[in-house]
Amino acid sequence: MRGGIARGAAWMVLLRLFDRSLGLISTTVLARLLVPADFGLVAMAMSVIAVIELATAFSFEIALIQKPAPEREHFDTAWTLNIIIAMLGALVTVALARPAASFYGDPRLGPVMWAIAGAWLISGFENTGTVNFRREMNFSAEFRWMASKRVLSFVATMIAAFTFRSYWALVIGMATSRIGGVVISYVVQPFRPRLSLSTARELVGFSGWMLANNMAIVVFSRLPQIYVGRVLGAKTLGAYAVSSEIAQMVHTELVAPINRSMFPGYARLAHDADAFRRVCVEATAVILLIVLPVSAAVAVLAGPMVRVLLGEQWGEAVPIIRVLAFSGAIAALNSNNLSAYIALGRPHIPTIFLAARVLIFAAILMALSSTPSAVAVASAELVASLGSLLVSLPMLLSMLRLTVRDYVATMWRPLIASALGAAAVHTAIDALEQSGSFSIAALELLFGLLLGAMLYPLLLWMLWRVAGRPEGAETSIARRVSDLIRRGKRK
């Protein structure tokens, strides 16, 4: 099971990197073929459609993965419900097309939304049998399926961009991804679903909580930016939005793909309490081994990172990134707990701690109303994330019959190693800093990254030795490194 989860995590991280690489190439090309107004028009349409998609995000595939032995009726019902939801979403999108065009004052918005609505309708027919890739932890097949959709969309977008040189290239790319996904899903998966609603009540009962969870996550992610934009203006909002994206990268680019591979493993072990407890603790340890040092590096190196990547004019983003980096680390830990609850068939528990996070954040914003600032809003995000973790964690420890001491034993070594490494890098960077020039900033960033990359594993190894070489994530890593060294010597 551990090997399957590890291989799955590698495939999902690879998929994320592949997707980001294609996205970077696509953006670079499109930025030279299209004008900003083209991107803005599609963004207007998606701002409306995103709300409709959120209201229909039942995540039936999660329910299929969580069930220990889903029958054909479950897959058929999920397929039928997806078709119904896609129809409703498409109808609402068509109905809102003209009002949205009138609201934004751009008549081109109507045809754009109609085209996306048509593609959305077709996407509802996607084969639910592809869920078995994740259920069976066949992540290489999952990679091929998801990557095929991405490549098809990329090719269609590029051809349309060179042909039309207008916003229709973006629309065609999105439509191709949705429609092509349907075709590919029947090519890669032999399962053929049929119309059925025999298990609708069962699936909707579980997925209704998933809808609530998805809505709470989106509200929390959007509320800070809505507040900053309304109270502090567009300039500060721009700095806050970019800061949030940078600070959350460790979560979105590493932990989210890992969680995607972990959830099927959790679901398989849901009825084996001892095995579930062991894997959950190990997963927490691995996430912390990754998240803590990277988040600490982002916080410590925020200054030179901003000067190199964004420029001197983005100086306002530096203190925001430093705060949000730690909020992202807590969010990564929370996301692992969320996967565990859902795998155990308790999707209502994430709703509780996600709602707590929103309420805590809203309460802090009200308290800050007299002295608002971007850093204060970021600090409110951090406190809200920490508060939701304090609500969530006792429930998880109780369900797993795990003591606080055993849980803390998984995190103290990476926590101390990250803190000591960050302090050393901060001291070294302060000694180097002489000016705000690009070359000095680049030197600081490179030196800080190299120093941290050397110090963190060394400190972690030393703490592991001091602790008596306990079994855990460090042990697994040490064994893998030893295996690689032995294989290298044999070759």
Secondary structure, 3 states (H helix, E strand, C coil): CHHHHHHHHHHHHHHHHHHHHHHHHHHHHHHHHCCHHHHHHHHHHHHHHHHHHHHCCCCHHHHHHHCCCCCHHHHHHHHHHHHHHHHHHHHHHHHHHHHHHHHHCCCCHHHHHHHHHHHHHHHCCCCHHHHHHHHCCCHHHHHHHHHHHHHHHHHHHHHHHHHHCCCHHHHHHHHHHHHHHHHHHHHHCCCCCCCCCCCHHHHHHHHHHHHHHHHHHHHHHHHHHHHHHHHHCHHHHHHHHHHHHHHCHHHHHHHHHHHHHHHHHHHHCCCCHHHHHHHHHHHHHHHHHHHHHHHHHHHHCHHHHHHHHCCHHHCCHHHHHHHHHHHHHHHHHHHHHHHHHHHCCCCHHHHHHHHHHHHHHHHHHHHCCCCCCHHHHHHHHHHHHHHHHHHHHHHHHHHHCCCHHHHHCCCHHHHHHHHHHHHHHHHHHHHHCCCCCHHHHHHHHHHHHHHHHHHHHHHHHHHHHHCCCCCCHHHHHHHHHHHHHHHHHHC
